[in-house]
Amino acid sequence: MSANRTFLLGGHPGNDLCGYDFEIARRHEILFFEVKSTTTDEHAFDIGESELRAARTAPKGRYRILFIEALLQPAHRRLLVLPNPLEVTSAAAYEQVNQGMRLRFEPP
């Protein structure tokens, strides 16, 4: 869904207002993924208005954050699948660290 898709795939221009970067259709459901990354080992990211809207309205368990740690350091790079920060069952895993929505977490 992200407009960044055109850099790799071309074709459809994408839509950054969806609040997620891509979706995966499974047998009876669709999962929504927002990709976040850092060039350091900091476990924090900013989440925008459209992403908050998508996280708030997604069916339970279907909105996830894919967090890429140490993006530019191949030896230290990790991909973490994080739960929806707005779901009651996962909200305790995050700490809001500013007046906006910058979230910090402990990796699994």
N, CA, C and O atoms as a GROMACS GRO file, in nm:
protein
  432
    1MET      N    1   0.081  -0.118   0.000
    1MET     CA    2   0.000   0.000   0.000
    1MET      C    3   0.085   0.125   0.000
    1MET      O    4   0.043   0.228  -0.053
    2SER      N    5   0.204   0.119   0.058
    2SER     CA    6   0.291   0.237   0.068
    2SER      C    7   0.329   0.285  -0.072
    2SER      O    8   0.348   0.205  -0.164
    3ALA      N    9   0.340   0.417  -0.086
    3ALA     CA   10   0.385   0.475  -0.213
    3ALA      C   11   0.529   0.435  -0.243
    3ALA      O   12   0.572   0.445  -0.358
    4ASN      N   13   0.605   0.390  -0.143
    4ASN     CA   14   0.742   0.344  -0.165
    4ASN      C   15   0.748   0.222  -0.255
    4ASN      O   16   0.854   0.191  -0.309
    5ARG      N   17   0.637   0.153  -0.273
    5ARG     CA   18   0.634   0.033  -0.356
    5ARG      C   19   0.679   0.062  -0.499
    5ARG      O   20   0.734  -0.026  -0.566
    6THR      N   21   0.655   0.184  -0.547
    6THR     CA   22   0.688   0.216  -0.686
    6THR      C   23   0.838   0.214  -0.711
    6THR      O   24   0.880   0.194  -0.825
    7PHE      N   25   0.921   0.233  -0.606
    7PHE     CA   26   1.066   0.228  -0.624
    7PHE      C   27   1.112   0.088  -0.662
    7PHE      O   28   1.210   0.074  -0.736
    8LEU      N   29   1.045  -0.013  -0.615
    8LEU     CA   30   1.084  -0.151  -0.642
    8LEU      C   31   0.995  -0.216  -0.746
    8LEU      O   32   1.044  -0.286  -0.835
    9LEU      N   33   0.865  -0.194  -0.736
    9LEU     CA   34   0.770  -0.268  -0.819
    9LEU      C   35   0.715  -0.191  -0.937
    9LEU      O   36   0.671  -0.252  -1.035
   10GLY      N   37   0.716  -0.058  -0.930
   10GLY     CA   38   0.653   0.020  -1.035
   10GLY      C   39   0.502   0.000  -1.033
   10GLY      O   40   0.447  -0.047  -0.934
   11GLY      N   41   0.436   0.036  -1.140
   11GLY     CA   42   0.292   0.014  -1.149
   11GLY      C   43   0.212   0.102  -1.055
   11GLY      O   44   0.234   0.223  -1.048
   12HIS      N   45   0.119   0.041  -0.983
   12HIS     CA   46   0.029   0.113  -0.892
   12HIS      C   47   0.107   0.203  -0.799
   12HIS      O   48   0.206   0.159  -0.739
   13PRO      N   49   0.066   0.330  -0.784
   13PRO     CA   50   0.145   0.424  -0.704
   13PRO      C   51   0.135   0.404  -0.553
   13PRO      O   52   0.208   0.470  -0.478
   14GLY      N   53   0.048   0.317  -0.505
   14GLY     CA   54   0.034   0.297  -0.362
   14GLY      C   55  -0.047   0.408  -0.298
   14GLY      O   56  -0.092   0.501  -0.366
   15ASN      N   57  -0.066   0.398  -0.167
   15ASN     CA   58  -0.148   0.496  -0.096
   15ASN      C   59  -0.099   0.505   0.048
   15ASN      O   60  -0.127   0.417   0.129
   16ASP      N   61  -0.026   0.611   0.081
   16ASP     CA   62   0.030   0.627   0.215
   16ASP      C   63  -0.077   0.659   0.320
   16ASP      O   64  -0.047   0.659   0.439
   17LEU      N   65  -0.199   0.686   0.278
   17LEU     CA   66  -0.306   0.716   0.373
   17LEU      C   67  -0.367   0.590   0.433
   17LEU      O   68  -0.449   0.599   0.524
   18CYS      N   69  -0.328   0.473   0.383
   18CYS     CA   70  -0.384   0.346   0.434
   18CYS      C   71  -0.341   0.319   0.578
   18CYS      O   72  -0.416   0.258   0.654
   19GLY      N   73  -0.222   0.364   0.616
   19GLY     CA   74  -0.175   0.343   0.752
   19GLY      C   75  -0.095   0.216   0.770
   19GLY      O   76  -0.064   0.178   0.883
   20TYR      N   77  -0.061   0.152   0.662
   20TYR     CA   78   0.024   0.033   0.666
   20TYR      C   79   0.098   0.023   0.534
   20TYR      O   80   0.056   0.080   0.434
   21ASP      N   81   0.209  -0.051   0.535
   21ASP     CA   82   0.294  -0.059   0.416
   21ASP      C   83   0.254  -0.171   0.321
   21ASP      O   84   0.266  -0.156   0.200
   22PHE      N   85   0.209  -0.282   0.376
   22PHE     CA   86   0.162  -0.390   0.288
   22PHE      C   87   0.067  -0.480   0.365
   22PHE      O   88   0.060  -0.476   0.488
   23GLU      N   89  -0.005  -0.560   0.290
   23GLU     CA   90  -0.098  -0.655   0.349
   23GLU      C   91  -0.072  -0.794   0.292
   23GLU      O   92  -0.026  -0.809   0.179
   24ILE      N   93  -0.101  -0.892   0.373
   24ILE     CA   94  -0.087  -1.032   0.330
   24ILE      C   95  -0.221  -1.100   0.351
   24ILE      O   96  -0.275  -1.103   0.462
   25ALA      N   97  -0.275  -1.155   0.243
   25ALA     CA   98  -0.401  -1.227   0.252
   25ALA      C   99  -0.373  -1.372   0.289
   25ALA      O  100  -0.296  -1.442   0.224
   26ARG      N  101  -0.439  -1.415   0.396
   26ARG     CA  102  -0.433  -1.555   0.435
   26ARG      C  103  -0.568  -1.617   0.403
   26ARG      O  104  -0.657  -1.549   0.350
   27ARG      N  105  -0.585  -1.740   0.434
   27ARG     CA  106  -0.706  -1.812   0.397
   27ARG      C  107  -0.835  -1.735   0.429
   27ARG      O  108  -0.919  -1.716   0.341
   28HIS      N  109  -0.852  -1.690   0.553
   28HIS     CA  110  -0.976  -1.624   0.593
   28HIS      C  111  -0.956  -1.486   0.652
   28HIS      O  112  -1.046  -1.432   0.716
   29GLU      N  113  -0.838  -1.428   0.632
   29GLU     CA  114  -0.813  -1.298   0.692
   29GLU      C  115  -0.703  -1.225   0.616
   29GLU      O  116  -0.629  -1.285   0.538
   30ILE      N  117  -0.694  -1.096   0.641
   30ILE     CA  118  -0.587  -1.014   0.585
   30ILE      C  119  -0.508  -0.956   0.701
   30ILE      O  120  -0.565  -0.901   0.796
   31LEU      N  121  -0.375  -0.968   0.693
   31LEU     CA  122  -0.285  -0.909   0.793
   31LEU      C  123  -0.228  -0.780   0.736
   31LEU      O  124  -0.195  -0.773   0.617
   32PHE      N  125  -0.217  -0.678   0.821
   32PHE     CA  126  -0.167  -0.547   0.780
   32PHE      C  127  -0.034  -0.522   0.851
   32PHE      O  128  -0.024  -0.539   0.972
   33PHE      N  129   0.068  -0.483   0.775
   33PHE     CA  130   0.202  -0.463   0.829
   33PHE      C  131   0.251  -0.321   0.803
   33PHE      O  132   0.246  -0.272   0.690
   34GLU      N  133   0.298  -0.257   0.908
   34GLU     CA  134   0.365  -0.128   0.899
   34GLU      C  135   0.512  -0.152   0.928
   34GLU      O  136   0.546  -0.214   1.029
   35VAL      N  137   0.600  -0.104   0.841
   35VAL     CA  138   0.743  -0.127   0.856
   35VAL      C  139   0.808  -0.004   0.920
   35VAL      O  140   0.789   0.109   0.874
   36LYS      N  141   0.886  -0.028   1.024
   36LYS     CA  142   0.963   0.075   1.092
   36LYS      C  143   1.107   0.026   1.101
   36LYS      O  144   1.131  -0.095   1.104
   37SER      N  145   1.202   0.119   1.106
   37SER     CA  146   1.342   0.077   1.116
   37SER      C  147   1.423   0.183   1.189
   37SER      O  148   1.379   0.296   1.208
   38THR      N  149   1.542   0.142   1.229
   38THR     CA  150   1.637   0.232   1.290
   38THR      C  151   1.776   0.197   1.240
   38THR      O  152   1.803   0.081   1.206
   39THR      N  153   1.863   0.294   1.235
   39THR     CA  154   2.001   0.268   1.196
   39THR      C  155   2.087   0.241   1.318
   39THR      O  156   2.208   0.218   1.306
   40THR      N  157   2.026   0.244   1.436
   40THR     CA  158   2.096   0.221   1.562
   40THR      C  159   2.035   0.100   1.632
   40THR      O  160   1.958   0.025   1.572
   41ASP      N  161   2.071   0.081   1.758
   41ASP     CA  162   2.010  -0.027   1.836
   41ASP      C  163   1.896   0.024   1.923
   41ASP      O  164   1.851  -0.046   2.014
   42GLU      N  165   1.848   0.145   1.896
   42GLU     CA  166   1.737   0.202   1.972
   42GLU      C  167   1.607   0.129   1.937
   42GLU      O  168   1.576   0.107   1.820
   43HIS      N  169   1.533   0.093   2.038
   43HIS     CA  170   1.406   0.023   2.017
   43HIS      C  171   1.292   0.122   2.033
   43HIS      O  172   1.218   0.118   2.131
   44ALA      N  173   1.278   0.212   1.936
   44ALA     CA  174   1.174   0.314   1.938
   44ALA      C  175   1.141   0.353   1.795
   44ALA      O  176   1.224   0.341   1.705
   45PHE      N  177   1.019   0.401   1.775
   45PHE     CA  178   0.978   0.446   1.643
   45PHE      C  179   0.864   0.547   1.659
   45PHE      O  180   0.797   0.552   1.762
   46ASP      N  181   0.844   0.626   1.554
   46ASP     CA  182   0.733   0.720   1.549
   46ASP      C  183   0.619   0.653   1.472
   46ASP      O  184   0.642   0.576   1.379
   47ILE      N  185   0.498   0.685   1.512
   47ILE     CA  186   0.382   0.631   1.444
   47ILE      C  187   0.291   0.748   1.408
   47ILE      O  188   0.256   0.829   1.494
   48GLY      N  189   0.255   0.756   1.281
   48GLY     CA  190   0.178   0.870   1.232
   48GLY      C  191   0.028   0.853   1.245
   48GLY      O  192  -0.023   0.750   1.289
   49GLU      N  193  -0.041   0.958   1.206
   49GLU     CA  194  -0.186   0.962   1.219
   49GLU      C  195  -0.257   0.851   1.141
   49GLU      O  196  -0.346   0.784   1.194
   50SER      N  197  -0.217   0.830   1.016
   50SER     CA  198  -0.284   0.726   0.937
   50SER      C  199  -0.253   0.587   0.993
   50SER      O  200  -0.337   0.497   0.987
   51GLU      N  201  -0.133   0.569   1.046
   51GLU     CA  202  -0.096   0.441   1.106
   51GLU      C  203  -0.176   0.416   1.234
   51GLU      O  204  -0.219   0.304   1.259
   52LEU      N  205  -0.195   0.521   1.314
   52LEU     CA  206  -0.277   0.508   1.435
   52LEU      C  207  -0.421   0.472   1.399
   52LEU      O  208  -0.483   0.388   1.465
   53ARG      N  209  -0.473   0.534   1.295
   53ARG     CA  210  -0.610   0.505   1.252
   53ARG      C  211  -0.622   0.359   1.208
   53ARG      O  212  -0.717   0.291   1.245
   54ALA      N  213  -0.525   0.311   1.130
   54ALA     CA  214  -0.528   0.172   1.083
   54ALA      C  215  -0.514   0.075   1.201
   54ALA      O  216  -0.584  -0.026   1.206
   55ALA      N  217  -0.426   0.106   1.294
   55ALA     CA  218  -0.406   0.020   1.411
   55ALA      C  219  -0.532   0.016   1.497
   55ALA      O  220  -0.568  -0.089   1.552
   56ARG      N  221  -0.600   0.128   1.508
   56ARG     CA  222  -0.721   0.139   1.590
   56ARG      C  223  -0.837   0.061   1.529
   56ARG      O  224  -0.919   0.003   1.601
   57THR      N  225  -0.846   0.060   1.396
   57THR     CA  226  -0.962   0.001   1.330
   57THR      C  227  -0.940  -0.142   1.281
   57THR      O  228  -1.036  -0.209   1.242
   58ALA      N  229  -0.818  -0.189   1.283
   58ALA     CA  230  -0.790  -0.325   1.235
   58ALA      C  231  -0.852  -0.430   1.327
   58ALA      O  232  -0.856  -0.410   1.449
   59PRO      N  233  -0.902  -0.539   1.271
   59PRO     CA  234  -0.950  -0.647   1.357
   59PRO      C  235  -0.838  -0.697   1.448
   59PRO      O  236  -0.720  -0.692   1.412
   60LYS      N  237  -0.875  -0.745   1.565
   60LYS     CA  238  -0.777  -0.790   1.665
   60LYS      C  239  -0.676  -0.889   1.606
   60LYS      O  240  -0.712  -0.986   1.539
   61GLY      N  241  -0.548  -0.860   1.632
   61GLY     CA  242  -0.440  -0.948   1.589
   61GLY      C  243  -0.399  -0.935   1.444
   61GLY      O  244  -0.313  -1.011   1.398
   62ARG      N  245  -0.457  -0.841   1.371
   62ARG     CA  246  -0.427  -0.835   1.228
   62ARG      C  247  -0.339  -0.717   1.185
   62ARG      O  248  -0.298  -0.710   1.069
   63TYR      N  249  -0.310  -0.624   1.277
   63TYR     CA  250  -0.221  -0.513   1.246
   63TYR      C  251  -0.092  -0.536   1.323
   63TYR      O  252  -0.095  -0.555   1.445
   64ARG      N  253   0.020  -0.533   1.254
   64ARG     CA  254   0.148  -0.560   1.318
   64ARG      C  255   0.253  -0.461   1.270
   64ARG      O  256   0.243  -0.404   1.161
   65ILE      N  257   0.354  -0.442   1.353
   65ILE     CA  258   0.469  -0.358   1.319
   65ILE      C  259   0.586  -0.452   1.287
   65ILE      O  260   0.620  -0.539   1.368
   66LEU      N  261   0.647  -0.434   1.171
   66LEU     CA  262   0.771  -0.503   1.139
   66LEU      C  263   0.882  -0.402   1.166
   66LEU      O  264   0.893  -0.301   1.098
   67PHE      N  265   0.963  -0.430   1.266
   67PHE     CA  266   1.068  -0.338   1.307
   67PHE      C  267   1.204  -0.395   1.266
   67PHE      O  268   1.239  -0.506   1.304
   68ILE      N  269   1.279  -0.317   1.189
   68ILE     CA  270   1.413  -0.359   1.146
   68ILE      C  271   1.514  -0.282   1.229
   68ILE      O  272   1.528  -0.160   1.217
   69GLU      N  273   1.583  -0.355   1.312
   69GLU     CA  274   1.685  -0.298   1.402
   69GLU      C  275   1.819  -0.294   1.330
   69GLU      O  276   1.854  -0.387   1.257
   70ALA      N  277   1.896  -0.186   1.348
   70ALA     CA  278   2.030  -0.170   1.291
   70ALA      C  279   2.030  -0.193   1.140
   70ALA      O  280   2.109  -0.273   1.087
   71LEU      N  281   1.943  -0.123   1.072
   71LEU     CA  282   1.920  -0.142   0.930
   71LEU      C  283   2.048  -0.142   0.846
   71LEU      O  284   2.061  -0.222   0.754
   72LEU      N  285   2.141  -0.053   0.876
   72LEU     CA  286   2.261  -0.038   0.794
   72LEU      C  287   2.381  -0.120   0.843
   72LEU      O  288   2.492  -0.105   0.792
   73GLN      N  289   2.358  -0.207   0.941
   73GLN     CA  290   2.465  -0.290   0.997
   73GLN      C  291   2.428  -0.438   0.980
   73GLN      O  292   2.369  -0.496   1.071
   74PRO      N  293   2.462  -0.497   0.868
   74PRO     CA  294   2.420  -0.635   0.840
   74PRO      C  295   2.450  -0.735   0.952
   74PRO      O  296   2.372  -0.827   0.975
   75ALA      N  297   2.561  -0.719   1.020
   75ALA     CA  298   2.597  -0.814   1.126
   75ALA      C  299   2.506  -0.802   1.248
   75ALA      O  300   2.496  -0.896   1.327
   76HIS      N  301   2.440  -0.689   1.264
   76HIS     CA  302   2.355  -0.664   1.380
   76HIS      C  303   2.207  -0.651   1.347
   76HIS      O  304   2.123  -0.637   1.436
   77ARG      N  305   2.175  -0.655   1.219
   77ARG     CA  306   2.038  -0.633   1.174
   77ARG      C  307   1.946  -0.745   1.224
   77ARG      O  308   1.981  -0.863   1.221
   78ARG      N  309   1.827  -0.704   1.271
   78ARG     CA  310   1.725  -0.801   1.314
   78ARG      C  311   1.589  -0.753   1.269
   78ARG      O  312   1.563  -0.633   1.263
   79LEU      N  313   1.503  -0.847   1.236
   79LEU     CA  314   1.364  -0.818   1.203
   79LEU      C  315   1.277  -0.866   1.318
   79LEU      O  316   1.280  -0.984   1.353
   80LEU      N  317   1.201  -0.775   1.376
   80LEU     CA  318   1.114  -0.808   1.488
   80LEU      C  319   0.969  -0.786   1.446
   80LEU      O  320   0.936  -0.683   1.387
   81VAL      N  321   0.884  -0.881   1.475
   81VAL     CA  322   0.741  -0.867   1.449
   81VAL      C  323   0.677  -0.827   1.581
   81VAL      O  324   0.677  -0.904   1.677
   82LEU      N  325   0.622  -0.706   1.584
   82LEU     CA  326   0.565  -0.651   1.706
   82LEU      C  327   0.413  -0.645   1.696
   82LEU      O  328   0.358  -0.631   1.586
   83PRO      N  329   0.346  -0.656   1.808
   83PRO     CA  330   0.199  -0.652   1.806
   83PRO      C  331   0.146  -0.509   1.786
   83PRO      O  332   0.221  -0.412   1.797
   84ASN      N  333   0.020  -0.500   1.757
   84ASN     CA  334  -0.049  -0.373   1.743
   84ASN      C  335  -0.037  -0.295   1.874
   84ASN      O  336  -0.083  -0.342   1.977
   85PRO      N  337   0.025  -0.176   1.871
   85PRO     CA  338   0.044  -0.102   1.996
   85PRO      C  339  -0.085  -0.049   2.057
   85PRO      O  340  -0.086  -0.005   2.173
   86LEU      N  341  -0.195  -0.051   1.982
   86LEU     CA  342  -0.321   0.000   2.035
   86LEU      C  343  -0.414  -0.108   2.087
   86LEU      O  344  -0.522  -0.078   2.139
   87GLU      N  345  -0.374  -0.233   2.076
   87GLU     CA  346  -0.456  -0.340   2.133
   87GLU      C  347  -0.431  -0.348   2.283
   87GLU      O  348  -0.318  -0.335   2.329
   88VAL      N  349  -0.536  -0.368   2.358
   88VAL     CA  350  -0.527  -0.373   2.504
   88VAL      C  351  -0.425  -0.476   2.550
   88VAL      O  352  -0.350  -0.452   2.644
   89THR      N  353  -0.421  -0.591   2.485
   89THR     CA  354  -0.334  -0.700   2.528
   89THR      C  355  -0.186  -0.674   2.501
   89THR      O  356  -0.100  -0.742   2.558
   90SER      N  357  -0.152  -0.577   2.416
   90SER     CA  358  -0.012  -0.551   2.386
   90SER      C  359   0.034  -0.410   2.426
   90SER      O  360   0.153  -0.380   2.415
   91ALA      N  361  -0.056  -0.326   2.470
   91ALA     CA  362  -0.020  -0.188   2.504
   91ALA      C  363   0.088  -0.179   2.611
   91ALA      O  364   0.169  -0.086   2.609
   92ALA      N  365   0.090  -0.272   2.704
   92ALA     CA  366   0.189  -0.270   2.812
   92ALA      C  367   0.331  -0.295   2.761
   92ALA      O  368   0.428  -0.268   2.833
   93ALA      N  369   0.346  -0.346   2.640
   93ALA     CA  370   0.478  -0.374   2.583
   93ALA      C  371   0.546  -0.247   2.533
   93ALA      O  372   0.665  -0.249   2.501
   94TYR      N  373   0.472  -0.137   2.527
   94TYR     CA  374   0.523  -0.011   2.475
   94TYR      C  375   0.519   0.097   2.582
   94TYR      O  376   0.441   0.091   2.677
   95GLU      N  377   0.606   0.197   2.564
   95GLU     CA  378   0.608   0.314   2.651
   95GLU      C  379   0.605   0.438   2.562
   95GLU      O  380   0.693   0.453   2.476
   96GLN      N  381   0.510   0.524   2.580
   96GLN     CA  382   0.505   0.648   2.502
   96GLN      C  383   0.613   0.742   2.556
   96GLN      O  384   0.615   0.770   2.676
   97VAL      N  385   0.702   0.790   2.468
   97VAL     CA  386   0.818   0.866   2.515
   97VAL      C  387   0.818   1.013   2.475
   97VAL      O  388   0.916   1.083   2.498
   98ASN      N  389   0.710   1.061   2.417
   98ASN     CA  390   0.698   1.204   2.389
   98ASN      C  391   0.550   1.240   2.381
   98ASN      O  392   0.465   1.156   2.407
   99GLN      N  393   0.519   1.365   2.345
   99GLN     CA  394   0.380   1.406   2.339
   99GLN      C  395   0.308   1.353   2.216
   99GLN      O  396   0.185   1.345   2.216
  100GLY      N  397   0.381   1.316   2.114
  100GLY     CA  398   0.321   1.255   1.996
  100GLY      C  399   0.301   1.107   2.023
  100GLY      O  400   0.252   1.068   2.129
  101MET      N  401   0.337   1.026   1.928
  101MET     CA  402   0.327   0.881   1.946
  101MET      C  403   0.459   0.818   1.906
  101MET      O  404   0.467   0.751   1.804
  102ARG      N  405   0.561   0.840   1.984
  102ARG     CA  406   0.688   0.769   1.964
  102ARG      C  407   0.686   0.659   2.069
  102ARG      O  408   0.673   0.687   2.188
  103LEU      N  409   0.700   0.534   2.025
  103LEU     CA  410   0.686   0.419   2.114
  103LEU      C  411   0.818   0.348   2.130
  103LEU      O  412   0.890   0.327   2.033
  104ARG      N  413   0.850   0.309   2.251
  104ARG     CA  414   0.970   0.231   2.282
  104ARG      C  415   0.924   0.093   2.326
  104ARG      O  416   0.816   0.080   2.384
  105PHE      N  417   1.004  -0.009   2.299
  105PHE     CA  418   0.968  -0.146   2.335
  105PHE      C  419   1.091  -0.227   2.367
  105PHE      O  420   1.202  -0.189   2.332
  106GLU      N  421   1.071  -0.338   2.434
  106GLU     CA  422   1.177  -0.437   2.460
  106GLU      C  423   1.158  -0.548   2.357
  106GLU      O  424   1.048  -0.602   2.346
  107PRO      N  425   1.262  -0.583   2.282
  107PRO     CA  426   1.246  -0.687   2.180
  107PRO      C  427   1.215  -0.822   2.244
  107PRO      O  428   1.258  -0.852   2.355
  108PRO      N  429   1.138  -0.902   2.171
  108PRO     CA  430   1.104  -1.036   2.225
  108PRO      C  431   1.225  -1.127   2.235
  108PRO      O  432   1.213  -1.242   2.278
   0.00000   0.00000   0.00000
